[in-house]
Amino acid sequence: MAINVRFGAADWERIRCDYARWWAHDLERPLVQIGETVWTEDHPPYPVQQFTSNYGLSMPAHEVVAKYSGHLEAKRYYGDAFPRWWVNFGPGILAGFLGARVHSVPRTVWFEPAEDKQAEQLALSMDEANVWWQRVLEITRIAVAEWGDQALVGFTDFGGNLDVLASFRTTQGLIYDLYDAPEHVDRLVAQVTEHWLRCFDRQYEIIRRQGLGTTPWAPIWSQSSCYMLQCDFSYMISPEMFERFVIPDLGACCERLEHGFYHLDGPGQIAHVDLLLEMPRLRGIQWIPGDGNPSADGWPELLQRIVDGGKLCQVFVSSEGAHQIVKTVGGRGMLLAVTDEMSADEADAFVKVLARDDISR
């Protein structure tokens, strides 16, 4: 099914040039995306499931892709936004690929062990015929083939190493394992990393056929391999444990990626920022404050610390928050995903005003 997102070759060339300069720290302005929630008057919001996994396995994959085709055509992309969609089977679907039970409901996806095994009894292996893995690959192939050079297909959310392992040991069980069986945690997270890299490579081989670059589940574009790495479990552990159990995984993934980013989720992970800044192959940090906390623009010291540490930074903010970040931290090295709805004229005016704020800082 051919689609028309009204985003042509000249638009993609602009994206390539500006993002390449941003990755090289050579773009003097922030990247500003407006369009993740923009709709046209003649195309109202097109209803789709947030989680692709909520379309049952009995629905043919081409019908699933067709639903998101209409969704993409109804959106508009302003500033540095671009047509993108990622194969969303829930955060940490790698656990499903490795045999965990997958529970997909309208607002979330979660995983639980198929068997109750202690850490010393557990070994993580992957069956190539796993129904969830094959479903992700099939949907990816069809979307790439049908959308061609119109809309970029993004990676699924494989998950972080401890997050995936917690799906087999439960969160509480894994916390105990970190103290009682750390050598088995070392062994198991190494297995997670091995499978993560294998799955990433397989999906990347399909996505790269589009020739549009790559995008992870986060709204970032790269000409080559890019991913938003994560470990939400690390909210609950010390920097010493983060260094032992998480940093080796992030390092291995960054060695494979040209553009590796890290999803810093909530104040509990701020304790790990120094370790992240010390990783030479990690290119940037996404800051997500979390529910109940000040929005991203309310953390200027943290954003400044990330940028001063030589990393790029991506946040979700309101238009007012974007102005605040540019005035306090500056725009260089920032990717501001603006959540306000705007018309084309409003978006154009906003980007120009934001540029003036940056220059006058």
MOVEN-V561385 format. One record per pair of residues at least 12 apart in sequence whose C-alpha atoms are under 10 Angstrom apart, sorted by the first residue. I is the first residue (numbers start at 1). J is the second residue. If there is no record, write none. Layout:
[[I;J] [I;J]]
This chain:
[[1;62] [1;63] [1;65] [1;66] [1;69] [1;142] [1;143] [1;145] [1;146] [1;147] [1;148] [2;66] [2;69] [2;145] [2;146] [2;147] [2;148] [2;150] [3;66] [3;69] [3;70] [3;72] [3;73] [3;146] [3;147] [3;148] [3;149] [3;150] [3;151] [4;69] [4;70] [4;72] [4;73] [4;74] [4;147] [4;150] [4;151] [5;69] [5;70] [5;71] [5;72] [5;73] [5;74] [5;75] [5;76] [5;77] [5;82] [5;83] [5;147] [5;150] [5;151] [6;73] [6;74] [6;75] [6;76] [6;77] [6;83] [6;150] [7;73] [7;76] [7;77] [7;82] [7;83] [7;149] [7;150] [7;151] [8;149] [8;150] [9;149] [9;150] [11;77] [11;80] [11;81] [11;82] [12;82] [12;83] [12;149] [12;150] [12;151] [12;212] [12;213] [13;212] [14;80] [15;31] [15;79] [15;80] [15;81] [15;82] [15;212] [15;221] [15;222] [15;223] [16;212] [16;213] [16;221] [16;222] [16;223] [17;223] [18;30] [18;31] [18;80] [19;31] [19;80] [19;220] [19;221] [19;222] [19;223] [19;335] [20;221] [20;222] [20;223] [21;333] [22;312] [22;332] [22;333] [22;334] [22;335] [23;221] [23;222] [23;259] [23;283] [23;284] [23;311] [23;312] [23;333] [24;283] [24;312] [24;333] [25;310] [25;311] [25;312] [25;332] [25;333] [25;334] [26;332] [26;333] [27;331] [27;332] [27;333] [27;334] [28;330] [28;331] [28;332] [28;333] [28;334] [28;355] [28;358] [28;359] [29;326] [29;330] [29;331] [29;332] [29;333] [29;334] [29;335] [29;354] [29;355] [29;356] [29;358] [29;359] [30;80] [30;313] [30;314] [30;322] [30;326] [30;330] [30;331] [30;332] [30;333] [30;334] [30;335] [30;336] [30;351] [30;354] [30;355] [30;358] [31;79] [31;80] [31;81] [31;220] [31;314] [31;331] [31;332] [31;333] [31;334] [31;335] [31;336] [31;337] [31;351] [32;78] [32;79] [32;80] [32;81] [32;314] [32;322] [32;331] [32;334] [32;335] [32;336] [32;337] [32;338] [32;347] [32;350] [32;351] [32;354] [33;77] [33;78] [33;79] [33;80] [33;81] [33;82] [33;219] [33;220] [33;316] [33;335] [33;336] [33;337] [33;338] [33;339] [33;347] [33;351] [34;76] [34;77] [34;78] [34;79] [34;80] [34;81] [34;82] [34;319] [34;336] [34;337] [34;338] [34;339] [34;340] [34;341] [34;342] [34;343] [34;344] [34;347] [34;348] [34;350] [34;351] [35;75] [35;76] [35;77] [35;78] [35;79] [35;80] [35;81] [35;82] [35;83] [35;337] [35;338] [35;339] [35;340] [35;341] [35;342] [35;343] [35;344] [35;347] [36;72] [36;75] [36;76] [36;77] [36;78] [36;81] [36;82] [36;83] [36;84] [36;219] [36;337] [36;338] [36;339] [36;340] [36;341] [37;75] [37;76] [37;77] [37;338] [37;339] [37;340] [37;341] [37;342] [38;74] [38;75] [38;76] [38;77] [38;78] [38;339] [38;340] [38;341] [38;342] [38;343] [38;344] [39;71] [39;72] [39;73] [39;74] [39;75] [39;76] [39;77] [39;341] [39;342] [39;343] [40;73] [40;74] [40;75] [40;76] [40;343] [40;344] [41;74] [41;343] [42;74] [43;70] [43;71] [43;73] [43;74] [43;75] [43;76] [44;71] [44;74] [44;75] [45;70] [45;71] [45;72] [45;74] [45;75] [46;67] [46;68] [46;69] [46;70] [46;71] [46;72] [46;73] [46;74] [46;75] [47;67] [47;68] [47;70] [47;71] [48;64] [48;67] [48;68] [48;70] [48;71] [49;64] [49;67] [49;68] [49;88] [49;105] [49;106] [49;107] [50;87] [50;88] [50;89] [50;90] [50;105] [50;106] [50;107] [50;108] [51;86] [51;87] [51;88] [51;89] [51;90] [51;91] [51;104] [51;105] [51;106] [51;107] [51;108] [51;109] [52;64] [52;65] [52;68] [52;86] [52;87] [52;88] [52;89] [52;90] [52;104] [52;106] [52;136] [52;139] [52;156] [53;87] [53;88] [53;89] [53;90] [53;93] [53;102] [53;103] [53;104] [53;105] [53;106] [53;108] [53;109] [53;132] [53;135] [53;136] [54;88] [54;89] [54;90] [54;103] [54;104] [54;105] [54;106] [54;107] [54;108] [54;109] [55;104] [55;105] [55;106] [56;104] [57;131] [57;132] [57;135] [60;135] [60;138] [60;139] [61;135] [61;136] [61;137] [61;138] [61;139] [61;140] [61;141] [61;142] [61;143] [62;138] [62;139] [62;141] [62;142] [62;143] [62;146] [63;139] [63;142] [64;139] [64;142] [64;143] [65;87] [65;139] [65;140] [65;142] [65;143] [65;144] [65;146] [65;147] [66;142] [66;143] [66;146] [68;85] [68;86] [68;143] [69;85] [69;143] [69;146] [69;147] [69;151] [71;85] [72;84] [72;85] [72;150] [72;151] [73;150] [73;151] [76;342] [76;343] [76;344] [77;344] [77;347] [78;342] [78;343] [78;344] [78;345] [78;346] [78;347] [78;348] [78;351] [79;337] [79;338] [79;344] [79;347] [79;348] [79;350] [79;351] [79;352] [80;220] [80;221] [80;335] [80;336] [80;337] [80;351] [81;219] [81;220] [81;221] [81;337] [81;338] [82;150] [82;151] [82;152] [82;219] [82;220] [82;221] [83;150] [83;151] [83;152] [83;153] [83;219] [84;150] [84;151] [84;152] [84;153] [84;154] [84;214] [84;215] [84;216] [84;217] [84;218] [84;219] [84;220] [84;221] [85;143] [85;151] [85;152] [85;153] [85;154] [85;155] [85;156] [85;215] [85;216] [85;217] [85;218] [85;219] [86;140] [86;143] [86;152] [86;153] [86;154] [86;155] [86;156] [86;157] [86;215] [86;216] [86;217] [86;218] [86;219] [87;135] [87;136] [87;137] [87;139] [87;140] [87;143] [87;153] [87;154] [87;155] [87;156] [87;157] [87;216] [87;217] [88;109] [88;136] [88;154] [88;155] [88;156] [88;157] [88;158] [88;217] [89;102] [89;104] [89;108] [89;109] [89;110] [89;132] [89;133] [89;135] [89;136] [89;156] [89;157] [89;158] [90;102] [90;103] [90;104] [90;105] [90;107] [90;108] [90;109] [90;110] [90;111] [90;156] [90;157] [90;158] [90;159] [91;108] [91;109] [91;110] [91;111] [91;156] [91;157] [91;158] [91;159] [91;160] [91;163] [91;164] [91;217] [91;230] [91;232] [92;109] [92;110] [92;111] [92;156] [92;157] [92;158] [92;159] [92;160] [92;161] [92;162] [92;163] [92;164] [92;165] [92;166] [92;167] [92;230] [92;231] [93;109] [93;110] [93;111] [93;132] [93;133] [93;136] [93;156] [93;157] [93;158] [93;159] [93;160] [93;164] [93;167] [94;111] [94;126] [94;132] [94;133] [94;156] [94;157] [94;158] [94;159] [94;160] [94;161] [94;163] [94;164] [94;165] [94;167] [94;192] [94;195] [94;196] [94;199] [95;110] [95;111] [95;112] [95;113] [95;124] [95;126] [95;132] [95;158] [95;159] [95;160] [95;161] [95;163] [95;164] [95;165] [95;166] [95;167] [95;168] [95;192] [95;195] [95;196] [96;110] [96;111] [96;112] [96;113] [96;114] [96;126] [96;130] [96;131] [96;132] [96;133] [96;158] [96;164] [96;167] [96;168] [97;125] [97;126] [97;127] [97;128] [97;129] [97;130] [97;131] [97;132] [97;133] [97;134] [97;136] [97;158] [97;195] [97;196] [97;199] [98;113] [98;123] [98;124] [98;125] [98;126] [98;127] [98;128] [98;130] [98;132] [98;133] [98;164] [98;168] [98;192] [98;195] [99;111] [99;112] [99;113] [99;114] [99;115] [99;124] [99;125] [99;126] [99;127] [99;130] [99;131] [99;132] [99;167] [99;168] [100;112] [100;113] [100;114] [100;115] [100;164] [100;165] [100;167] [100;168] [101;113] [101;114] [101;115] [101;167] [101;168] [102;114] [102;132] [102;167] [110;167] [111;164] [111;166] [111;167] [111;168] [111;170] [112;164] [112;166] [112;167] [112;168] [112;169] [112;170] [113;165] [113;166] [113;167] [113;168] [113;169] [113;170] [114;167] [114;168] [115;168] [115;169] [116;168] [116;169] [116;170] [117;168] [117;169] [118;168] [118;169] [118;173] [118;174] [118;177] [118;181] [118;184] [119;165] [119;168] [119;169] [119;173] [119;174] [119;177] [119;180] [119;181] [119;182] [119;183] [119;184] [119;185] [119;187] [119;188] [120;177] [120;181] [120;183] [120;184] [120;185] [120;187] [120;188] [121;184] [122;168] [122;169] [122;184] [122;185] [122;187] [122;188] [123;184] [123;187] [123;188] [123;191] [123;192] [124;165] [124;168] [124;187] [124;188] [124;189] [124;190] [124;191] [124;192] [124;194] [124;195] [125;191] [125;192] [125;194] [125;195] [126;195] [133;199] [136;155] [136;156] [136;203] [137;156] [137;199] [137;202] [137;203] [137;206] [138;206] [139;153] [140;153] [140;154] [140;155] [140;156] [140;203] [140;204] [140;206] [140;207] [141;153] [141;203] [141;205] [141;206] [141;207] [141;209] [142;206] [143;207] [143;210] [144;206] [144;207] [144;208] [144;209] [144;210] [144;211] [145;206] [145;207] [145;209] [145;210] [146;210] [147;210] [148;209] [148;210] [148;211] [148;212] [149;209] [149;210] [149;211] [149;212] [150;210] [150;212] [151;210] [151;212] [152;207] [152;208] [152;210] [152;211] [152;212] [152;213] [152;214] [152;215] [152;221] [153;206] [153;207] [153;208] [153;210] [153;212] [153;213] [153;214] [153;215] [153;216] [153;217] [154;203] [154;204] [154;207] [154;213] [154;214] [154;215] [154;216] [154;217] [154;218] [154;219] [154;220] [154;221] [154;226] [154;227] [155;200] [155;203] [155;204] [155;207] [155;214] [155;215] [155;216] [155;217] [155;218] [155;226] [155;227] [155;228] [156;199] [156;200] [156;203] [156;215] [156;216] [156;217] [156;227] [157;200] [157;216] [157;217] [157;218] [157;227] [157;228] [157;229] [157;230] [158;195] [158;196] [158;197] [158;199] [158;200] [158;217] [158;228] [158;229] [158;230] [159;192] [159;196] [159;228] [159;229] [159;230] [159;231] [159;232] [160;189] [160;192] [160;193] [160;196] [160;228] [160;229] [160;230] [160;231] [160;232] [160;233] [160;234] [160;246] [160;249] [160;250] [160;263] [161;188] [161;189] [161;190] [161;191] [161;192] [161;193] [161;195] [161;196] [161;229] [161;230] [161;231] [161;232] [161;233] [161;245] [161;246] [161;249] [161;250] [162;174] [162;175] [162;185] [162;188] [162;189] [162;192] [162;193] [162;230] [162;231] [162;232] [162;233] [162;234] [162;242] [162;245] [162;246] [162;249] [163;189] [163;192] [163;230] [163;231] [163;232] [163;233] [163;234] [164;189] [164;192] [164;193] [164;196] [164;231] [164;233] [165;185] [165;188] [165;189] [165;191] [165;192] [165;233] [166;233] [171;233] [171;236] [174;233] [175;233] [175;236] [175;237] [178;237] [178;241] [178;245] [179;241] [182;241] [182;244] [182;245] [185;245] [186;244] [186;245] [186;246] [186;248] [187;245] [188;245] [189;245] [189;246] [189;248] [189;249] [190;245] [190;246] [190;248] [190;249] [190;252] [192;249] [193;248] [193;249] [193;250] [193;252] [193;253] [194;249] [194;252] [194;253] [196;249] [196;253] [197;249] [197;252] [197;253] [197;256] [197;257] [200;225] [200;227] [200;253] [200;256] [200;257] [201;225] [201;256] [204;224] [204;225] [204;226] [208;223] [208;224] [208;225] [211;223] [211;224] [212;224] [213;225] [213;226] [214;226] [214;227] [215;227] [215;228] [216;228] [216;229] [216;260] [216;261] [217;229] [218;261] [218;263] [218;286] [218;314] [218;315] [218;337] [219;314] [219;315] [219;316] [219;335] [219;336] [219;337] [220;259] [220;261] [220;314] [220;335] [220;337] [221;259] [222;258] [222;259] [223;258] [223;259] [224;257] [224;258] [224;259] [225;254] [225;256] [225;257] [225;258] [225;259] [225;260] [226;254] [226;256] [226;257] [226;258] [226;259] [226;260] [226;261] [226;283] [227;253] [227;254] [227;257] [227;258] [227;259] [227;260] [227;261] [227;262] [227;263] [228;259] [228;260] [228;261] [228;262] [228;263] [228;264] [228;284] [228;285] [228;286] [229;249] [229;250] [229;253] [229;254] [229;260] [229;261] [229;262] [229;263] [229;264] [229;282] [229;285] [229;286] [230;246] [230;250] [230;261] [230;262] [230;263] [230;264] [230;265] [230;285] [230;286] [231;246] [231;247] [231;249] [231;250] [231;262] [231;263] [231;264] [231;265] [231;269] [232;263] [232;264] [232;265] [232;266] [232;268] [232;269] [233;246] [233;265] [233;268] [233;269] [234;246] [234;264] [234;265] [234;268] [234;269] [234;271] [234;272] [235;264] [235;265] [235;266] [235;267] [235;268] [235;269] [235;270] [235;271] [235;272] [236;268] [236;269] [237;268] [237;269] [237;271] [237;272] [238;268] [238;269] [238;271] [238;272] [239;269] [239;270] [239;271] [239;272] [239;273] [239;274] [239;275] [240;272] [240;275] [241;272] [242;269] [242;271] [242;272] [242;275] [243;272] [243;275] [243;276] [247;272] [247;275] [247;276] [247;279] [250;262] [250;276] [250;279] [250;281] [250;282] [251;276] [251;279] [251;280] [251;281] [251;282] [252;281] [253;281] [253;282] [254;279] [254;280] [254;281] [254;282] [254;283] [255;280] [255;281] [255;282] [256;281] [257;281] [257;282] [257;283] [258;281] [258;282] [258;283] [259;281] [259;282] [259;283] [259;284] [260;281] [260;282] [260;283] [260;284] [260;285] [261;276] [261;281] [261;282] [261;283] [261;284] [261;285] [261;286] [261;311] [261;312] [261;313] [261;314] [262;276] [262;282] [262;283] [262;284] [262;285] [262;286] [262;287] [262;313] [262;314] [263;284] [263;285] [263;286] [263;287] [263;288] [263;314] [264;276] [264;285] [264;286] [264;287] [264;288] [264;289] [264;290] [265;286] [265;287] [265;288] [265;289] [265;290] [266;287] [266;288] [266;289] [266;290] [266;291] [266;293] [267;287] [267;288] [267;289] [267;290] [267;293] [268;289] [269;287] [269;289] [270;287] [270;289] [270;302] [273;285] [273;302] [273;305] [273;306] [273;309] [274;305] [274;306] [274;309] [276;306] [276;309] [276;311] [277;305] [277;306] [277;307] [277;308] [277;309] [277;310] [277;311] [278;309] [278;310] [278;311] [279;311] [280;310] [280;311] [282;310] [282;311] [282;312] [283;310] [283;311] [283;312] [283;313] [284;306] [284;307] [284;309] [284;310] [284;311] [284;312] [284;313] [284;314] [284;333] [284;334] [285;303] [285;306] [285;307] [285;311] [285;312] [285;313] [285;314] [285;315] [285;334] [286;303] [286;306] [286;311] [286;312] [286;313] [286;314] [286;315] [286;316] [286;334] [286;335] [287;299] [287;302] [287;303] [287;306] [287;313] [287;314] [287;315] [287;316] [288;314] [288;315] [288;316] [288;317] [289;315] [289;316] [295;315] [295;316] [295;317] [295;318] [295;321] [296;314] [296;315] [296;316] [296;317] [296;318] [296;321] [296;322] [296;324] [296;325] [296;336] [297;315] [297;316] [297;317] [297;318] [297;320] [297;321] [297;322] [297;323] [297;324] [297;325] [297;326] [297;328] [297;329] [298;321] [298;324] [298;325] [299;325] [299;329] [300;324] [300;325] [300;326] [300;327] [300;328] [300;329] [300;330] [301;328] [301;329] [302;329] [303;315] [303;325] [303;328] [303;329] [303;330] [303;334] [304;325] [304;328] [304;329] [304;330] [305;329] [306;333] [307;329] [307;330] [307;331] [307;332] [307;333] [307;334] [308;329] [308;333] [310;333] [311;333] [311;334] [312;332] [312;333] [312;334] [312;335] [313;331] [313;332] [313;333] [313;334] [313;335] [313;336] [314;333] [314;334] [314;335] [314;336] [314;337] [315;334] [315;335] [315;336] [315;337] [315;338] [316;335] [316;336] [316;337] [316;338] [316;339] [317;336] [317;337] [317;338] [317;339] [317;340] [318;336] [318;337] [318;338] [318;339] [318;340] [318;341] [319;336] [319;337] [319;338] [319;339] [319;340] [319;341] [319;342] [319;347] [319;350] [319;351] [319;354] [320;338] [320;340] [320;354] [321;336] [321;338] [321;339] [322;334] [322;335] [322;336] [322;337] [322;338] [322;339] [322;354] [323;336] [323;350] [323;351] [323;353] [323;354] [323;355] [323;357] [323;358] [324;354] [324;357] [325;357] [325;358] [326;354] [326;355] [326;356] [326;357] [326;358] [326;359] [326;360] [326;361] [327;354] [327;357] [327;358] [327;359] [327;360] [327;361] [328;358] [328;361] [329;358] [329;361] [330;357] [330;358] [330;359] [330;360] [330;361] [331;354] [331;355] [331;357] [331;358] [331;359] [331;361] [332;358]]
